[in-house]
């Protein structure tokens, strides 16, 4: 009798989930008075992705939604709630109710819950904060299982919990939210239509560090972690220029350096809307970037195309010319970056409006 009753409950939950999916518009996620939104976040990390997830939780709470952070540990986790994010004040829960009226929000680097039976009925939303990091985590997981017996056969029949685009397309309980125009384009190229787009916004504390009275110097700043031998070759060909790496610094020290620098250069892969280019623009730096990832799109980085270059050796002489032009004519050319800077000051307002468009109370 108990088994029969449990079967009836499961059947009712499945029917409710399917009904909610049918009601779900391709343009928004319906939420109800009892809906709980669980935001999955790696524990103890202070990077761009976790901050965006906390920003989402905090703004959902402010807008009247029942939002909770749900932390999962990784080999690098050192704590649960990182000190930097306690200010957001989002409630934390370890227990998720497996009901169709609820929603879990997953970063693209943590998609195993999609396949877990304990989350069978809850609706799943993937927030694509990064495209590149999705492939890194999927490839890492594939490497851990490739030596298992009958790997190729089992992988062909979908036995392994790899969140491939083919599998995601077949899941009508999985919702996709883009973060950058780059991620939107990538989803569409893989025949997945995102329900909407939600970006993040720059931390208030960084705006407070802007000092427009600081005299700009002929400094070129860059992130050595994000760049490779391509920028190293440019640097070797310009030994008389002042190059300053951004590494091992506190946020206050980074801001102080950016306030002084005239030019920020970034030939990294830009997996999403990266924070450091936005910080540099806010601090009134001119910019030269590559055409990888989100940096290739005006929607993500609205700067004139003459400041974007392919990572090609035959482009290096032109890049060096543009570097010197940015340094020698800073006062005139900095106006080219004013539209981007103004957009960054509007990010938080747009963040709120985007959430309202995607998560809609019924």
C-alpha positions as a Markdown table, in Angstrom:
| # | Residue | x | y | z |
|---|---|---|---|---|
| 1 | Unk | 0.0 | 0.0 | 0.0 |
| 2 | Unk | 2.8 | 2.4 | 0.9 |
| 3 | Unk | 4.6 | 1.6 | -2.4 |
| 4 | Unk | 1.4 | 2.3 | -4.3 |
| 5 | Unk | 0.8 | 5.6 | -2.5 |
| 6 | Unk | 4.4 | 6.7 | -3.2 |
| 7 | Unk | 3.9 | 5.9 | -6.9 |
| 8 | Unk | 0.8 | 8.1 | -7.0 |
| 9 | Unk | 2.8 | 11.0 | -5.4 |
| 10 | Unk | 5.6 | 10.6 | -8.0 |
| 11 | Unk | 3.1 | 10.5 | -10.8 |
| 12 | Unk | 1.4 | 13.7 | -9.5 |
| 13 | Unk | 4.8 | 15.5 | -9.2 |
| 14 | Unk | 5.6 | 14.4 | -12.8 |
| 15 | Unk | 2.3 | 15.7 | -14.1 |
| 16 | Unk | 2.7 | 19.0 | -12.3 |
| 17 | Unk | 6.2 | 19.4 | -13.7 |
| 18 | Unk | 5.0 | 18.7 | -17.3 |
| 19 | Unk | 2.1 | 21.1 | -16.8 |
| 20 | Unk | 4.5 | 23.9 | -15.7 |
| 21 | Unk | 6.8 | 23.2 | -18.6 |
| 22 | Unk | 3.8 | 23.5 | -21.0 |
| 23 | Unk | 2.9 | 26.8 | -19.4 |
| 24 | Unk | 6.5 | 28.0 | -19.7 |
| 25 | Unk | 7.0 | 30.7 | -22.3 |
| 26 | Unk | 10.1 | 30.7 | -24.5 |
| 27 | Unk | 10.7 | 34.2 | -23.2 |
| 28 | Unk | 10.4 | 33.9 | -19.4 |
| 29 | Unk | 10.3 | 31.5 | -16.5 |
| 30 | Unk | 7.0 | 31.4 | -14.6 |
| 31 | Unk | 7.3 | 31.7 | -10.8 |
| 32 | Unk | 4.5 | 31.2 | -8.3 |
| 33 | Unk | 3.9 | 32.4 | -4.7 |
| 34 | Unk | 5.4 | 29.1 | -3.3 |
| 35 | Unk | 8.3 | 28.9 | -5.8 |
| 36 | Unk | 11.7 | 28.6 | -4.3 |
| 37 | Unk | 14.8 | 29.4 | -6.4 |
| 38 | Unk | 17.9 | 27.5 | -5.4 |
| 39 | Unk | 21.1 | 29.1 | -6.7 |
| 40 | Unk | 24.0 | 26.6 | -6.9 |
| 41 | Unk | 27.4 | 28.1 | -6.1 |
| 42 | Unk | 30.9 | 26.7 | -5.5 |
| 43 | Unk | 31.7 | 27.1 | -1.8 |
| 44 | Unk | 34.4 | 29.5 | -0.7 |
| 45 | Unk | 35.4 | 31.0 | -4.0 |
| 46 | Unk | 35.8 | 34.7 | -4.7 |
| 47 | Unk | 35.8 | 35.0 | -8.5 |
| 48 | Unk | 33.6 | 36.6 | -11.1 |
| 49 | Unk | 31.2 | 33.7 | -11.4 |
| 50 | Unk | 30.4 | 33.2 | -7.7 |
| 51 | Unk | 29.9 | 37.0 | -7.3 |
| 52 | Unk | 27.4 | 37.0 | -10.1 |
| 53 | Unk | 25.5 | 34.1 | -8.5 |
| 54 | Unk | 25.3 | 36.0 | -5.2 |
| 55 | Unk | 24.2 | 39.2 | -7.0 |
| 56 | Unk | 21.4 | 37.2 | -8.6 |
| 57 | Unk | 20.3 | 35.8 | -5.3 |
| 58 | Unk | 20.3 | 39.1 | -3.6 |
| 59 | Unk | 18.4 | 40.9 | -6.3 |
| 60 | Unk | 15.8 | 38.1 | -6.5 |
| 61 | Unk | 15.3 | 38.5 | -2.8 |
| 62 | Unk | 14.9 | 42.3 | -3.1 |
| 63 | Unk | 12.3 | 41.7 | -5.9 |
| 64 | Unk | 10.2 | 39.5 | -3.6 |
| 65 | Unk | 11.3 | 36.0 | -4.8 |
| 66 | Unk | 12.1 | 33.1 | -2.4 |
| 67 | Unk | 15.8 | 32.8 | -3.3 |
| 68 | Unk | 18.4 | 30.7 | -1.6 |
| 69 | Unk | 22.1 | 30.0 | -2.1 |
| 70 | Unk | 23.0 | 26.3 | -2.2 |
| 71 | Unk | 26.7 | 25.7 | -1.9 |
| 72 | Unk | 28.6 | 22.7 | -3.3 |
| 73 | Unk | 32.2 | 21.9 | -2.4 |
| 74 | Unk | 35.0 | 21.4 | -4.8 |
| 75 | Unk | 38.6 | 20.2 | -4.2 |
| 76 | Unk | 39.6 | 23.8 | -3.8 |
| 77 | Unk | 36.9 | 24.9 | -1.4 |
| 78 | Unk | 38.1 | 26.5 | 1.8 |
| 79 | Unk | 34.9 | 27.7 | 3.4 |
| 80 | Unk | 31.2 | 27.9 | 2.7 |
| 81 | Unk | 30.2 | 31.5 | 2.3 |
| 82 | Unk | 33.2 | 33.5 | 1.2 |
| 83 | Unk | 33.8 | 36.6 | 3.3 |
| 84 | Unk | 33.4 | 38.9 | 0.2 |
| 85 | Unk | 29.8 | 37.7 | -0.3 |
| 86 | Unk | 28.4 | 37.8 | 3.2 |
| 87 | Unk | 27.3 | 41.3 | 2.5 |
| 88 | Unk | 24.7 | 40.1 | 0.0 |
| 89 | Unk | 22.8 | 38.4 | 2.8 |
| 90 | Unk | 21.2 | 35.6 | 0.7 |
| 91 | Unk | 19.7 | 32.8 | 2.8 |
| 92 | Unk | 21.6 | 29.5 | 2.6 |
| 93 | Unk | 20.0 | 26.1 | 2.4 |
| 94 | Unk | 21.3 | 22.5 | 2.3 |
| 95 | Unk | 17.9 | 21.0 | 1.7 |
| 96 | Unk | 16.1 | 21.3 | -1.7 |
| 97 | Unk | 12.5 | 20.4 | -2.1 |
| 98 | Unk | 12.1 | 18.2 | -5.2 |
| 99 | Unk | 9.0 | 19.8 | -6.5 |
| 100 | Unk | 8.0 | 21.1 | -9.9 |
| 101 | Unk | 7.1 | 24.5 | -8.7 |
| 102 | Unk | 10.7 | 25.2 | -7.6 |
| 103 | Unk | 13.7 | 26.1 | -9.8 |
| 104 | Unk | 17.4 | 25.4 | -9.4 |
| 105 | Unk | 19.9 | 27.8 | -11.1 |
| 106 | Unk | 23.1 | 26.1 | -12.1 |
| 107 | Unk | 26.3 | 27.6 | -13.4 |
| 108 | Unk | 27.5 | 26.0 | -16.6 |
| 109 | Unk | 30.4 | 24.4 | -14.7 |
| 110 | Unk | 28.2 | 22.3 | -12.4 |
| 111 | Unk | 25.6 | 20.4 | -14.4 |
| 112 | Unk | 25.6 | 17.0 | -12.7 |
| 113 | Unk | 22.4 | 17.8 | -10.7 |
| 114 | Unk | 20.5 | 17.8 | -14.0 |
| 115 | Unk | 20.8 | 14.0 | -14.0 |
| 116 | Unk | 20.3 | 13.2 | -10.3 |
| 117 | Unk | 17.0 | 11.4 | -9.3 |
| 118 | Unk | 16.7 | 13.5 | -6.2 |
| 119 | Unk | 16.1 | 16.5 | -8.4 |
| 120 | Unk | 13.8 | 14.7 | -10.8 |
| 121 | Unk | 10.9 | 17.1 | -10.7 |
| 122 | Unk | 12.4 | 20.5 | -9.9 |
| 123 | Unk | 12.9 | 22.8 | -13.0 |
| 124 | Unk | 16.5 | 23.4 | -13.9 |
| 125 | Unk | 18.0 | 26.6 | -15.3 |
| 126 | Unk | 21.5 | 26.8 | -16.6 |
| 127 | Unk | 23.1 | 30.3 | -16.3 |
| 128 | Unk | 25.8 | 30.4 | -19.0 |
| 129 | Unk | 28.4 | 32.6 | -17.2 |
| 130 | Unk | 31.2 | 31.3 | -19.4 |
| 131 | Unk | 31.3 | 29.3 | -22.6 |
| 132 | Unk | 35.0 | 28.2 | -22.3 |
| 133 | Unk | 34.7 | 27.0 | -18.7 |
| 134 | Unk | 31.8 | 24.7 | -19.7 |
| 135 | Unk | 34.0 | 22.9 | -22.1 |
| 136 | Unk | 36.9 | 22.7 | -19.6 |
| 137 | Unk | 34.7 | 21.1 | -16.9 |
| 138 | Unk | 33.0 | 18.7 | -19.4 |
| 139 | Unk | 36.4 | 17.6 | -20.8 |
| 140 | Unk | 37.8 | 17.2 | -17.3 |
| 141 | Unk | 34.8 | 14.9 | -16.4 |
| 142 | Unk | 35.2 | 13.0 | -19.6 |
| 143 | Unk | 38.8 | 12.3 | -18.7 |
| 144 | Unk | 37.8 | 10.8 | -15.4 |
| 145 | Unk | 35.5 | 8.3 | -17.0 |
| 146 | Unk | 37.2 | 7.4 | -20.3 |
| 147 | Unk | 39.0 | 4.4 | -18.9 |
| 148 | Unk | 35.9 | 2.8 | -17.5 |
| 149 | Unk | 34.7 | -0.5 | -19.1 |
| 150 | Unk | 32.8 | -0.2 | -22.3 |
| 151 | Unk | 33.3 | 3.6 | -22.2 |
| 152 | Unk | 32.6 | 4.2 | -25.9 |
| 153 | Unk | 29.5 | 2.0 | -26.0 |
| 154 | Unk | 28.1 | 3.5 | -22.8 |
| 155 | Unk | 28.9 | 7.0 | -23.9 |
| 156 | Unk | 27.1 | 6.4 | -27.2 |
| 157 | Unk | 23.9 | 5.3 | -25.4 |
| 158 | Unk | 24.1 | 8.3 | -23.0 |
| 159 | Unk | 24.8 | 6.3 | -19.9 |
| 160 | Unk | 27.4 | 8.8 | -18.6 |
| 161 | Unk | 26.2 | 12.1 | -17.1 |
| 162 | Unk | 28.0 | 14.3 | -19.6 |
| 163 | Unk | 25.8 | 17.4 | -20.2 |
| 164 | Unk | 26.4 | 17.5 | -24.0 |
| 165 | Unk | 24.4 | 19.9 | -26.1 |
| 166 | Unk | 22.7 | 16.9 | -27.7 |
| 167 | Unk | 21.4 | 15.8 | -24.2 |
| 168 | Unk | 20.5 | 19.4 | -23.2 |
| 169 | Unk | 18.4 | 19.8 | -26.4 |
| 170 | Unk | 16.3 | 16.7 | -25.4 |
| 171 | Unk | 15.6 | 17.9 | -21.9 |
| 172 | Unk | 12.4 | 20.0 | -21.8 |
| 173 | Unk | 12.8 | 20.6 | -18.0 |
| 174 | Unk | 16.1 | 22.4 | -18.6 |
| 175 | Unk | 16.0 | 26.2 | -19.2 |
| 176 | Unk | 19.0 | 28.1 | -20.5 |
| 177 | Unk | 19.8 | 31.7 | -19.6 |
| 178 | Unk | 22.6 | 33.5 | -21.5 |
| 179 | Unk | 25.0 | 35.9 | -19.7 |
| 180 | Unk | 26.8 | 37.5 | -22.6 |
| 181 | Unk | 26.0 | 37.9 | -26.2 |
| 182 | Unk | 28.8 | 35.5 | -26.9 |
| 183 | Unk | 27.0 | 32.8 | -24.8 |
| 184 | Unk | 23.7 | 33.5 | -26.6 |
| 185 | Unk | 25.3 | 33.1 | -30.0 |
| 186 | Unk | 27.0 | 29.8 | -28.9 |
| 187 | Unk | 23.7 | 28.4 | -27.6 |
| 188 | Unk | 21.9 | 29.3 | -30.8 |
| 189 | Unk | 24.6 | 27.7 | -32.9 |
| 190 | Unk | 24.0 | 24.5 | -30.9 |
| 191 | Unk | 20.2 | 24.8 | -31.5 |
| 192 | Unk | 19.3 | 25.9 | -28.0 |
| 193 | Unk | 17.2 | 29.0 | -27.6 |
| 194 | Unk | 17.9 | 30.8 | -24.3 |
| 195 | Unk | 14.9 | 31.9 | -22.4 |
| 196 | Unk | 16.5 | 35.3 | -21.9 |
| 197 | Unk | 19.8 | 37.1 | -20.9 |
| 198 | Unk | 21.0 | 38.2 | -17.5 |
| 199 | Unk | 24.4 | 39.8 | -17.2 |
| 200 | Unk | 26.0 | 40.9 | -13.9 |
| 201 | Unk | 27.2 | 44.2 | -12.7 |
| 202 | Unk | 30.4 | 45.7 | -11.4 |
| 203 | Unk | 30.9 | 45.8 | -7.6 |
| 204 | Unk | 29.9 | 49.2 | -6.0 |
| 205 | Unk | 33.2 | 49.3 | -4.2 |
| 206 | Unk | 35.2 | 49.5 | -7.4 |
| 207 | Unk | 33.3 | 52.6 | -8.6 |
| 208 | Unk | 34.2 | 54.3 | -5.3 |
| 209 | Unk | 37.9 | 53.9 | -6.2 |
| 210 | Unk | 37.7 | 55.9 | -9.4 |
| 211 | Unk | 39.9 | 59.0 | -9.0 |
| 212 | Unk | 39.6 | 61.3 | -12.1 |
| 213 | Unk | 42.1 | 63.7 | -10.6 |
| 214 | Unk | 44.9 | 61.2 | -10.9 |
| 215 | Unk | 47.3 | 62.2 | -13.7 |
| 216 | Unk | 47.5 | 59.5 | -16.4 |
| 217 | Unk | 50.9 | 58.1 | -17.2 |
| 218 | Unk | 52.3 | 56.2 | -20.2 |
| 219 | Unk | 51.7 | 52.9 | -18.6 |
| 220 | Unk | 50.3 | 49.8 | -20.3 |
| 221 | Unk | 48.6 | 47.3 | -18.0 |
| 222 | Unk | 47.8 | 43.7 | -18.7 |
| 223 | Unk | 46.8 | 40.4 | -16.9 |
| 224 | Unk | 49.7 | 37.9 | -17.4 |
| 225 | Unk | 47.4 | 35.0 | -16.4 |
| 226 | Unk | 45.0 | 35.7 | -19.3 |
| 227 | Unk | 47.6 | 36.5 | -22.0 |
| 228 | Unk | 50.2 | 34.2 | -23.6 |
| 229 | Unk | 53.2 | 34.4 | -26.0 |
| 230 | Unk | 51.4 | 36.6 | -28.5 |
| 231 | Unk | 51.4 | 39.5 | -26.1 |
| 232 | Unk | 54.9 | 38.5 | -24.9 |
| 233 | Unk | 56.2 | 38.9 | -28.5 |
| 234 | Unk | 54.6 | 42.4 | -28.7 |
| 235 | Unk | 56.3 | 43.3 | -25.4 |
| 236 | Unk | 59.6 | 42.1 | -26.6 |
| 237 | Unk | 59.3 | 44.4 | -29.7 |
| 238 | Unk | 58.5 | 47.5 | -27.6 |
| 239 | Unk | 61.2 | 47.5 | -24.9 |
| 240 | Unk | 61.0 | 51.3 | -24.4 |
| 241 | Unk | 57.4 | 51.2 | -23.4 |
| 242 | Unk | 56.3 | 50.8 | -19.7 |
| 243 | Unk | 54.4 | 47.5 | -19.3 |
| 244 | Unk | 52.9 | 46.8 | -15.8 |
| 245 | Unk | 51.4 | 43.3 | -15.0 |
| 246 | Unk | 48.3 | 43.1 | -12.8 |
| 247 | Unk | 49.1 | 40.3 | -10.5 |
| 248 | Unk | 49.4 | 39.8 | -6.7 |
| 249 | Unk | 47.5 | 43.0 | -6.0 |
| 250 | Unk | 44.6 | 43.8 | -3.7 |
| 251 | Unk | 41.5 | 45.4 | -5.4 |
| 252 | Unk | 42.6 | 48.8 | -4.0 |
| 253 | Unk | 46.1 | 48.4 | -5.6 |
| 254 | Unk | 44.6 | 47.3 | -8.9 |
| 255 | Unk | 42.3 | 50.4 | -8.9 |
| 256 | Unk | 45.3 | 52.7 | -8.1 |
| 257 | Unk | 47.3 | 51.3 | -11.0 |
| 258 | Unk | 44.4 | 51.5 | -13.4 |
| 259 | Unk | 43.8 | 55.1 | -12.4 |
| 260 | Unk | 47.4 | 55.9 | -13.5 |
| 261 | Unk | 47.5 | 53.8 | -16.6 |
| 262 | Unk | 46.6 | 55.1 | -20.1 |
| 263 | Unk | 46.1 | 51.7 | -21.8 |
| 264 | Unk | 44.8 | 48.2 | -21.0 |
| 265 | Unk | 45.7 | 45.3 | -23.4 |
| 266 | Unk | 44.0 | 41.9 | -23.3 |
| 267 | Unk | 44.5 | 39.2 | -25.9 |
| 268 | Unk | 42.9 | 36.5 | -23.6 |
| 269 | Unk | 40.1 | 34.2 | -24.6 |
| 270 | Unk | 37.3 | 36.1 | -22.8 |
| 271 | Unk | 35.0 | 33.2 | -21.9 |
| 272 | Unk | 32.3 | 35.6 | -20.8 |
| 273 | Unk | 31.9 | 39.3 | -19.9 |
| 274 | Unk | 35.3 | 39.6 | -18.1 |
| 275 | Unk | 35.6 | 41.9 | -15.1 |
| 276 | Unk | 39.1 | 43.2 | -15.6 |
| 277 | Unk | 38.4 | 44.9 | -19.0 |
| 278 | Unk | 35.3 | 46.5 | -17.4 |
| 279 | Unk | 37.3 | 47.7 | -14.5 |
| 280 | Unk | 40.0 | 49.2 | -16.8 |
| 281 | Unk | 37.3 | 51.0 | -18.8 |
| 282 | Unk | 35.7 | 52.4 | -15.6 |
| 283 | Unk | 39.1 | 53.7 | -14.6 |
| 284 | Unk | 39.4 | 55.6 | -17.9 |
| 285 | Unk | 41.9 | 53.4 | -19.7 |
| 286 | Unk | 42.0 | 53.1 | -23.4 |
| 287 | Unk | 41.8 | 49.4 | -24.6 |
| 288 | Unk | 43.2 | 47.1 | -27.2 |
| 289 | Unk | 41.8 | 43.6 | -27.2 |
| 290 | Unk | 41.7 | 40.4 | -29.3 |
| 291 | Unk | 38.7 | 38.9 | -31.1 |
| 292 | Unk | 38.3 | 35.8 | -28.9 |
| 293 | Unk | 35.0 | 35.1 | -27.0 |
| 294 | Unk | 33.0 | 38.0 | -25.8 |
| 295 | Unk | 35.6 | 40.5 | -26.8 |
| 296 | Unk | 34.6 | 40.0 | -30.5 |
| 297 | Unk | 31.1 | 41.3 | -29.9 |
| 298 | Unk | 30.0 | 44.9 | -29.8 |
| 299 | Unk | 27.0 | 43.8 | -27.6 |
| 300 | Unk | 29.5 | 42.7 | -24.9 |
| 301 | Unk | 32.2 | 45.2 | -25.4 |
| 302 | Unk | 31.0 | 48.3 | -27.2 |
| 303 | Unk | 34.3 | 49.8 | -28.4 |
| 304 | Unk | 35.3 | 50.8 | -31.9 |
| 305 | Unk | 36.6 | 47.9 | -34.1 |
| 306 | Unk | 39.9 | 49.6 | -34.7 |
| 307 | Unk | 40.9 | 48.6 | -31.1 |
| 308 | Unk | 40.2 | 44.9 | -31.9 |
| 309 | Unk | 42.8 | 42.6 | -33.5 |
| 310 | Unk | 43.2 | 39.0 | -34.6 |
| 311 | Unk | 46.0 | 37.2 | -32.8 |
| 312 | Unk | 48.1 | 37.0 | -35.9 |
| 313 | Unk | 51.7 | 37.8 | -36.3 |
| 314 | Unk | 51.1 | 39.9 | -39.4 |
| 315 | Unk | 48.9 | 42.1 | -37.2 |
| 316 | Unk | 51.6 | 43.0 | -34.7 |
| 317 | Unk | 53.1 | 46.0 | -36.5 |
| 318 | Unk | 49.6 | 47.6 | -36.7 |
| 319 | Unk | 48.9 | 46.7 | -33.0 |
| 320 | Unk | 52.2 | 48.5 | -32.0 |
| 321 | Unk | 51.1 | 51.5 | -34.1 |
| 322 | Unk | 47.8 | 51.6 | -32.3 |
| 323 | Unk | 49.5 | 51.2 | -28.9 |
| 324 | Unk | 51.6 | 54.3 | -29.6 |
| 325 | Unk | 48.6 | 56.2 | -30.9 |
| 326 | Unk | 46.7 | 55.4 | -27.7 |
| 327 | Unk | 49.6 | 56.6 | -25.5 |
| 328 | Unk | 50.4 | 59.7 | -27.5 |
| 329 | Unk | 46.8 | 60.9 | -28.1 |
| 330 | Unk | 45.2 | 59.7 | -24.9 |
| 331 | Unk | 43.3 | 62.9 | -24.2 |
| 332 | Unk | 41.6 | 62.7 | -27.6 |
| 333 | Unk | 41.1 | 59.0 | -28.1 |
| 334 | Unk | 39.7 | 58.2 | -24.6 |
| 335 | Unk | 36.4 | 59.6 | -25.9 |
| 336 | Unk | 36.1 | 56.4 | -28.1 |
| 337 | Unk | 35.5 | 54.4 | -24.9 |
| 338 | Unk | 32.9 | 56.7 | -23.3 |
| 339 | Unk | 29.9 | 54.7 | -24.6 |
| 340 | Unk | 31.3 | 51.5 | -23.0 |
| 341 | Unk | 32.0 | 53.3 | -19.8 |
| 342 | Unk | 28.5 | 54.8 | -19.7 |
| 343 | Unk | 27.1 | 51.3 | -20.3 |
| 344 | Unk | 29.0 | 49.9 | -17.3 |
| 345 | Unk | 27.5 | 52.6 | -15.1 |
| 346 | Unk | 24.1 | 51.3 | -16.2 |
| 347 | Unk | 24.8 | 47.7 | -15.7 |
| 348 | Unk | 23.1 | 47.3 | -12.3 |
| 349 | Unk | 19.9 | 48.9 | -13.6 |
| 350 | Unk | 19.9 | 46.6 | -16.6 |
| 351 | Unk | 20.6 | 43.6 | -14.4 |
| 352 | Unk | 17.5 | 44.3 | -12.4 |
| 353 | Unk | 15.4 | 44.8 | -15.5 |
| 354 | Unk | 16.7 | 41.5 | -17.1 |
| 355 | Unk | 15.8 | 39.5 | -14.0 |
| 356 | Unk | 12.3 | 40.9 | -14.1 |
| 357 | Unk | 12.0 | 39.8 | -17.8 |
| 358 | Unk | 13.3 | 36.3 | -17.1 |
| 359 | Unk | 11.7 | 35.4 | -13.7 |
| 360 | Unk | 8.0 | 36.4 | -13.9 |
| 361 | Unk | 5.6 | 36.1 | -11.0 |
| 362 | Unk | 2.3 | 34.5 | -12.0 |
